[in-house]
Amino acid sequence: MSAQAPHNTLLIPGPIEFDDAVLQSMAHYAESHVAPGFVKVFGETLTLTRKLFQSTDPSAQPFIISGSGTLGWDLVASNLIERGENALVLNTGYFGDSFEQCLSTYGAQVTQLRAPIGERPSLEQIEQALKEKTYKLITLTHVDTSTGVLNDVKGVAQLVRRVSPETLVIVDGVCSVGSEEIAFDEWDLDAVVTASQKAIGCPPGLSIVMTSGRAIQRATTRQTPPGSYYASIANWLPIMRNYENNKPSYFATPPTQLIHALHTTLSQITARPMAERFAIHTQVSDSVKAAVAQLGLKQLAPNPDAQAHGMTAMYLPEGLTPPDVLPGLLKRGVIFAAGLHKEIATRYIRFGHMGVSVTDANRGDIDKALSALKEALAEAKQAKGL
Ligand SMILES: Cc1ncc(COP(=O)(O)O)c(C=O)c1O
């Protein structure tokens, strides 16, 4: 029985439902951000973040900074590339365009490799692009939340190391970390940018960025100063290192209560093997996708290899738009998200299935959502005479 006030079940692709213990840990009494108790909790949270990324390489460095996922893009764009240098963005939806805008804001010369909606650029196309120009970094959205397209991060990273070994591999993992497999060291990634509020299961407000030793080297040996003060790796690096070494340190005040919440959720997540967590997300995703297909709905991503495991983006039947269906879901206590990709936003809806809604079957969130979807669709079709 949840200690939370009764509420509709939030099944959008983030923020997601919370475990009671995570929420309760935010009710921590006031404490100084440099007091021993908090320093220990922050330090442990950084160490748990390494486990989340399955990283044991001491040269890799996690950053946990007050801000949302977007701040991670600024961290990348203002530290890992300099004005006039080339960046390659693999675009699988809305968030590729936004990352491109962020990189351009700091003066990078960005080339986008765009896939048709629901698809991802092929390894052959990426190889060709990498051979045409020298890129300082390549970015890919692990799961684009606007389309539900899953990128082959491991395959792309392998390709980059073979074809253009100096190019940094940057992953937008805002909608994937905690629900999709990521092996930071083994896949030889340079940065994974994420946020607290999706599959990690913490309230919004934390930007979490894992960086490689190579990325730190790039940031600290720039020709020009970083383009940002708050997002400067050089400013945050000693702070993160100190906290993890149990030493108080200050550059800008950390959100103490949120760090407690992150500590709680990461302790829960890493108490079990990460492979188990990924397998549960895959299993639930497979059953959601099968149920959606049974309802006659097509996904934006037709190829199963390119379908995310923490969300499903599905086209509505011809003649229906999100406002025809979402209120019917809400009436049944379930919240889904409308479409986000601007070219087709009125034609589809998104179901987020990550975190406790997936790992805690006793909640019944997924079954409730699927039956609500079936009923809301039937009702909407009837109302439209379809
Ligand atoms: C894939 C992806 N990248 C980046 C972001 C930006 O994160 P935030 O909204 O926390 O700033 C989002 C947000 O949903 C996202 O889904």
PDBQT file of the ligand as one rigid body, heavy atoms in Angstrom, charges set to zero:
ROOT
HETATM    1  C1  LIG A 401      16.218  12.192 -25.005  1.00  0.00    +0.000 C 
HETATM    2  C2  LIG A 401      16.124  13.440 -24.209  1.00  0.00    +0.000 A 
HETATM    3  N1  LIG A 401      17.171  14.270 -24.173  1.00  0.00    +0.000 NA
HETATM    4  C3  LIG A 401      17.148  15.393 -23.460  1.00  0.00    +0.000 A 
HETATM    5  C4  LIG A 401      16.045  15.769 -22.745  1.00  0.00    +0.000 A 
HETATM    6  C5  LIG A 401      16.063  17.036 -21.976  1.00  0.00    +0.000 C 
HETATM    7  O1  LIG A 401      15.961  16.750 -20.621  1.00  0.00    +0.000 OA
HETATM    8  P1  LIG A 401      15.291  17.774 -19.595  1.00  0.00    +0.000 P 
HETATM    9  O2  LIG A 401      13.872  17.968 -20.026  1.00  0.00    +0.000 OA
HETATM   10  O3  LIG A 401      15.424  17.070 -18.272  1.00  0.00    +0.000 OA
HETATM   11  O4  LIG A 401      16.067  19.030 -19.662  1.00  0.00    +0.000 OA
HETATM   12  C6  LIG A 401      14.916  14.952 -22.751  1.00  0.00    +0.000 A 
HETATM   13  C7  LIG A 401      13.699  15.320 -22.009  1.00  0.00    +0.000 C 
HETATM   14  O5  LIG A 401      12.704  14.675 -22.040  1.00  0.00    +0.000 OA
HETATM   15  C8  LIG A 401      14.962  13.750 -23.494  1.00  0.00    +0.000 A 
HETATM   16  O6  LIG A 401      13.916  12.934 -23.521  1.00  0.00    +0.000 OA
ENDROOT
TORSDOF 0
